[in-house]
Amino acid sequence: MAQDINIPVTPSAPGAAHNLAPVSNSARQPIPNTYFHMSEEELDERIQDARHTLGKRLTILGHHYQRSDIIKYADLRGDSYKLARFAEEQEDAEYIIFCGVNFMGETADILSKPEQKVILPNLDAGCHMADMAPTQDAYDCWDDLTEVVSTDRVMPVTYMNSTAAIKALVGKNGGIVSTSSNNDKIFQWAQERREKILFFPDQYLGANTWNKLNWDRTKVTKWNPYLELGGNTKEQLDDARLILWAGFCSVHKRFTLDQVKSARENNEGIKVIVHPECTEDVADASDYVGSTEYIIQMVTDAPSGTKWAIGTEINLVGRLQEENPDKLIFCLDPVVCPCSMMYRIHPAYLAWVIENLVEGKVINQISVDQETAHFAKLGLDRMLQVT
């Protein structure tokens, strides 16, 4: 097992690295304060009226981690993999409002039709994990690594939770995008084609996938972008079969082995189910490890009276509690911790962008430049073909 590495969160700025143009958003406009003074009832009425006016011209996509007062407006909801599929399948919508975070909006823009406009209600809804893999650092990693190990031996793979620029790096070099729903299939695909995998940006999803496949844990190393050769020797890189970028999810890293032990000690017959972004020791100690969709299905389909301790974002856990009152369901972490970035999508922002659409104005459009989108789509298309 490779040693844990924590790297600081630095908001990434996709840019001129290796001649890739920056990802651009529409010019930022401040939300009028009047929206924040509206009651919940008024915001709801205005959102519903605007949706009715726009009709089939608008589709709202919502990630499972969204708060309840946002997810209720979603025409389609899912995890990052499911939402990528939904974005690609939209035929009639002129506008796609993505209630998620920035990298999800980028993916929707890449997969949707050129004439469709993808909108993120709040452009400040980013992703700490994605920010841990700045564009230039990732390109430096690829250049440095492939000076030691030839490119035909290394398959670059990136988790969906990464910027369009990182997806473009991967796609441009024959690699592929993955999600927590399909990472095991993607790893198998990669290993069939090249000897090594370079995985961005989540060290724990990569490690837990490798462990799930029962592959040799001694062949795993981590890449710290602040150290020469990522903190490895040339010999270590030559020997490794999995090289993990040292990023992580700040929400899922909160779950601990002590929390798993406490859940078992205090609840006879409890089943522990966690997301694969959790640390290796937590995943190893749990009964089930899987994506958001997997967690939903397992808990929903479980017999009445069963008990579940869940290691994932609290908005989803709360929704599962509401929808399964016949089961004991609680979050592993006693100190409730929602994803702060997902939480930035507030009904006030949704009302603002949707009412502007009624007036013919597009606010907070996500637009990925053509070259970045082209190479990123190569990696995304490979994923969709494999899974």
C-alpha positions in Angstrom: 0.0 0.0 0.0 1.5 3.3 -1.0 1.8 6.0 1.7 -0.9 8.7 1.9 0.1 12.1 0.4 -1.9 15.2 1.0 -1.4 18.1 -1.5 -2.9 21.5 -1.1 -6.0 22.7 -2.9 -5.1 25.3 -5.5 -7.8 26.5 -7.8 -6.7 25.3 -11.2 -6.4 27.6 -14.1 -6.6 25.7 -17.4 -4.5 27.6 -19.8 -1.6 27.8 -22.2 0.1 24.6 -21.1 1.0 22.6 -24.2 -0.9 25.0 -26.4 -4.3 24.1 -25.0 -6.5 27.2 -24.8 -8.3 27.9 -21.5 -11.8 26.7 -20.7 -14.0 29.8 -20.8 -17.1 30.7 -19.0 -19.5 33.5 -19.9 -18.6 36.8 -18.4 -19.4 36.7 -14.7 -22.3 38.8 -13.7 -23.2 39.4 -10.1 -26.6 38.0 -9.0 -29.0 40.7 -8.0 -29.4 40.9 -4.2 -33.2 40.8 -4.6 -33.0 37.1 -5.2 -31.5 36.5 -1.8 -34.4 38.4 -0.2 -37.0 36.2 -1.7 -38.8 33.7 0.4 -38.6 29.9 -0.4 -42.2 30.1 -1.7 -41.5 33.0 -4.0 -38.4 31.4 -5.4 -40.2 28.1 -6.0 -43.1 29.9 -7.8 -40.7 31.9 -10.0 -38.7 28.8 -10.9 -41.8 26.8 -11.8 -43.3 29.6 -13.9 -40.0 30.0 -15.8 -39.8 26.3 -16.4 -43.3 26.2 -17.7 -42.6 29.0 -20.1 -39.5 27.4 -21.5 -41.0 23.9 -21.7 -39.0 21.4 -23.7 -36.4 24.0 -24.5 -34.9 23.4 -21.1 -33.6 20.3 -19.3 -32.3 20.5 -15.7 -29.8 17.9 -14.7 -29.1 17.3 -10.9 -26.4 15.5 -9.1 -27.4 13.3 -6.2 -25.3 15.4 -3.8 -27.5 18.5 -4.4 -29.6 19.8 -1.5 -33.3 18.8 -1.5 -34.5 22.2 -2.5 -32.6 22.0 -5.7 -32.8 18.3 -6.6 -36.6 18.5 -6.7 -36.3 20.6 -9.9 -34.1 18.1 -11.7 -35.7 16.5 -14.8 -32.9 13.9 -14.6 -30.8 13.0 -11.6 -27.7 10.8 -11.2 -24.1 10.4 -10.4 -21.4 11.8 -12.7 -21.5 8.8 -15.1 -25.3 8.8 -15.4 -25.4 12.5 -15.9 -22.7 12.3 -18.6 -25.0 9.8 -20.4 -28.0 12.1 -19.9 -26.1 15.1 -21.3 -25.2 13.2 -24.5 -28.8 11.9 -25.0 -30.5 15.3 -24.9 -32.1 15.8 -28.3 -34.6 18.7 -28.0 -33.3 20.9 -25.2 -31.9 24.2 -26.2 -30.6 24.9 -22.7 -29.2 22.4 -20.2 -28.9 23.7 -16.6 -26.5 21.6 -14.7 -27.0 21.6 -10.9 -23.6 20.2 -10.0 -20.1 21.5 -10.1 -17.9 23.1 -12.7 -16.2 19.9 -14.2 -19.7 18.4 -14.6 -20.8 21.4 -16.6 -17.7 21.1 -18.8 -18.4 17.5 -19.5 -22.0 18.3 -20.4 -20.8 21.0 -22.8 -18.3 18.6 -24.4 -20.9 15.8 -24.9 -23.9 18.0 -25.8 -24.7 19.3 -29.3 -22.8 22.5 -30.5 -26.0 24.5 -30.6 -27.0 23.6 -27.0 -26.0 25.9 -24.2 -24.9 24.4 -20.8 -25.4 26.6 -17.8 -24.1 26.3 -14.2 -26.2 28.4 -11.8 -23.2 29.4 -9.7 -19.8 29.5 -11.4 -18.2 29.3 -7.9 -19.3 25.7 -7.6 -16.0 24.1 -8.2 -14.4 20.9 -6.9 -11.5 20.6 -4.5 -10.4 17.3 -5.9 -10.3 18.7 -9.5 -8.4 21.7 -8.2 -5.7 19.4 -6.8 -4.6 18.6 -10.4 -3.7 22.0 -12.0 -3.2 21.8 -15.8 0.5 22.6 -15.9 1.4 20.3 -13.0 -0.4 17.4 -14.7 1.4 18.1 -18.0 4.7 18.3 -16.2 4.0 14.9 -14.6 3.3 13.4 -18.0 6.4 14.8 -19.5 8.7 13.8 -16.6 7.2 10.4 -16.3 7.5 9.6 -20.0 11.1 10.6 -20.0 11.7 7.7 -17.6 9.1 5.3 -18.9 8.2 5.3 -22.6 4.7 6.5 -23.6 3.8 3.1 -25.0 4.1 1.6 -21.5 1.8 4.2 -19.7 -1.9 4.6 -20.1 -3.2 7.9 -18.7 -6.6 7.6 -17.0 -8.6 10.4 -15.4 -11.5 10.3 -13.1 -14.5 12.3 -14.3 -13.9 14.6 -11.3 -11.2 16.5 -13.2 -11.1 19.6 -15.5 -11.6 19.5 -19.2 -7.9 20.3 -19.6 -6.9 17.1 -17.8 -9.4 15.1 -19.8 -7.8 16.6 -22.9 -4.3 15.5 -21.7 -5.6 12.0 -21.3 -7.5 11.8 -24.5 -4.7 13.3 -26.5 -2.4 10.5 -25.3 -4.6 7.5 -26.0 -6.1 7.5 -22.6 -9.6 7.3 -21.1 -12.0 8.9 -18.6 -13.6 6.9 -15.8 -16.1 7.2 -13.1 -16.6 5.5 -9.7 -19.3 3.4 -11.5 -17.0 1.9 -14.1 -13.4 2.4 -12.8 -12.8 -1.3 -12.5 -13.7 -1.9 -16.2 -11.6 1.1 -17.2 -8.6 -0.2 -15.3 -9.0 -3.6 -17.0 -9.2 -1.9 -20.4 -6.1 0.1 -19.7 -4.0 -2.9 -18.5 -4.9 -4.9 -21.6 -3.3 -2.2 -23.7 -0.4 -0.8 -21.7 1.8 -2.0 -18.8 1.2 0.9 -16.4 -1.7 3.3 -15.5 -1.2 6.9 -14.5 -4.4 7.9 -12.7 -5.7 11.4 -12.1 -6.6 12.9 -9.6 -8.0 10.7 -6.8 -5.5 8.5 -5.1 -8.1 6.6 -3.1 -10.5 5.7 -6.0 -7.5 4.5 -7.9 -6.1 2.4 -5.0 -9.5 1.0 -4.0 -10.2 0.0 -7.6 -6.8 -1.7 -7.8 -7.5 -3.6 -4.6 -10.9 -4.6 -5.7 -9.3 -6.3 -8.8 -7.0 -8.1 -6.4 -3.9 -6.8 -8.2 -0.5 -6.5 -6.5 -0.6 -3.7 -4.0 3.2 -3.5 -3.9 3.1 -2.3 -7.5 1.4 1.0 -6.6 3.1 4.3 -6.1 2.0 7.9 -5.7 2.9 11.1 -7.5 3.4 14.2 -5.5 3.6 17.1 -8.0 5.8 19.2 -5.6 8.6 16.7 -5.6 11.1 15.6 -8.3 9.6 12.6 -10.2 6.7 12.9 -7.9 8.8 11.7 -4.9 9.8 8.5 -6.7 13.1 7.1 -8.0 13.4 6.0 -11.6 13.6 2.4 -10.4 10.3 2.8 -8.5 8.5 4.3 -11.5 9.9 1.5 -13.8 8.6 -1.1 -11.3 5.2 0.4 -10.6 2.1 -0.6 -12.5 -0.2 2.0 -11.0 0.9 5.6 -10.4 -1.6 7.6 -8.4 -1.9 11.4 -8.5 -2.1 12.4 -4.8 -5.5 14.1 -4.9 -8.6 13.3 -2.8 -12.2 14.2 -2.0 -12.3 16.4 1.2 -15.7 15.0 2.1 -15.0 11.3 1.7 -11.6 11.6 3.4 -13.5 12.5 6.6 -14.7 9.0 7.1 -12.4 6.9 9.4 -11.8 3.4 10.5 -12.9 4.4 14.0 -16.3 5.5 12.7 -16.7 2.1 11.0 -15.8 0.3 14.2 -18.2 2.5 16.2 -21.1 1.8 13.8 -20.5 -2.0 14.2 -20.1 -1.8 18.0 -23.4 0.2 18.5 -25.6 -1.4 15.9 -25.9 -5.2 15.8 -26.2 -6.5 12.2 -25.3 -3.2 10.6 -24.0 -3.1 7.1 -21.4 -0.5 6.2 -21.4 0.8 2.7 -19.0 3.5 1.5 -18.0 5.4 -1.6 -14.6 4.3 -3.2 -13.3 7.9 -2.7 -12.9 6.9 1.0 -9.4 6.0 2.2 -8.2 2.4 1.7 -8.5 1.4 5.4 -12.2 2.5 5.4 -12.9 0.7 2.2 -11.2 -2.5 3.3 -13.2 -2.5 6.6 -16.6 -1.9 4.9 -19.1 -4.5 3.7 -19.7 -2.8 0.4 -17.9 -0.2 -1.6 -19.4 1.4 -4.7 -20.5 4.5 -6.6 -23.4 6.7 -5.6 -25.7 4.8 -7.9 -24.5 1.6 -6.3 -25.2 2.8 -2.8 -28.7 4.0 -3.7 -29.6 0.7 -5.3 -28.1 -1.4 -2.5 -29.9 0.5 0.3 -33.2 0.9 -1.7 -33.4 -2.8 -2.6 -32.4 -4.1 0.9 -35.1 -5.8 3.0 -37.2 -3.9 5.4 -35.6 -3.6 8.9 -32.0 -3.7 7.7 -29.4 -1.3 9.1 -27.0 0.8 7.0 -24.1 3.0 8.0 -23.2 5.0 4.9 -20.0 6.8 4.0 -20.9 9.4 1.5 -22.2 13.0 1.1 -24.9 13.9 3.7 -27.6 15.2 1.3 -27.7 11.8 -0.4 -27.8 10.0 3.0 -30.7 12.2 4.2 -32.6 11.5 1.0 -32.2 7.8 1.5 -33.4 8.1 5.1 -36.6 9.9 3.8 -37.2 7.4 1.1 -36.6 4.3 3.2 -38.3 4.9 6.6 -38.5 1.1 7.2 -34.7 0.9 7.6 -32.1 2.3 10.0 -29.9 4.6 7.9 -27.3 7.0 9.1 -24.1 8.7 8.0 -20.8 7.3 9.3 -19.6 10.7 10.2 -21.4 12.1 13.3 -20.4 15.6 12.3 -22.5 16.3 9.3 -20.4 17.5 6.3 -22.1 18.4 3.1 -20.1 19.0 -0.1 -19.5 22.7 0.3 -19.2 23.2 -3.5 -22.4 21.4 -4.3 -24.1 23.5 -1.7 -23.3 26.6 -3.6 -26.1 25.8 -6.0 -28.9 27.6 -4.2 -32.5 28.2 -5.4 -31.8 31.9 -5.7 -29.1 31.2 -8.4 -31.4 28.7 -10.2 -34.2 31.3 -10.3 -31.8 33.9 -11.6 -30.4 32.0 -14.5 -33.7 30.4 -15.5 -35.6 33.8 -15.5 -32.8 35.2 -17.7 -33.4 32.4 -20.2 -37.0 33.4 -20.4 -35.8 36.9 -21.3 -33.4 35.5 -23.9 -30.3 36.1 -21.9 -27.8 33.3 -21.1 -26.1 33.7 -17.7 -23.2 31.5 -16.5 -22.7 29.5 -19.7 -20.0 26.9 -19.6 -18.1 26.8 -22.8 -15.0 24.6 -23.4 -12.8 25.8 -26.3 -12.8 23.7 -29.4 -9.3 22.1 -29.1 -9.7 21.1 -25.5 -13.2 19.8 -26.1 -11.9 17.7 -29.1 -9.2 15.9 -27.1 -11.3 15.6 -23.9 -14.1 14.0 -26.0 -11.8 11.3 -27.2 -11.3 10.2 -23.6 -15.0 10.5 -22.8 -16.0 8.6 -25.9 -13.6 5.8 -25.1 -15.2 5.5 -21.7 -18.8 5.4 -23.1 -17.7 2.8 -25.7 -16.1 0.6 -23.0 -19.0 0.8 -20.6 
